[in-house]
Amino acid sequence: MRSQLKLPEEFRIHDWRHSWVTNSLMAGENPVEASANVRHHSPGYTMARYGHSRKNGARKLAASGANRLGLSSPA
């Protein structure tokens, strides 16, 4: 199957799943829906495991807004 799809040997289906959840959350998908789509037991688990990228995006957005208003960036 792997050779038919021309996937590298080190590729794992779980890697694809991880990318999908991370990209979905970064795109603003509701964590409850993302969690249900990958059948995690709770949205809290999904956010603990994959929410780091969403937090980084929120920090960048806050810093950008603060800079535009002439305020110091949040820590």
Buried (B, 14 or more C-beta within 10 A) or exposed (E): EEEEEEEEEEEEEEEEEBEBBBEBBEEEBEBEEBBEBBEBEEBEEBBEBBBEEBEEBEEEEEBEEEEEEEEEEEE
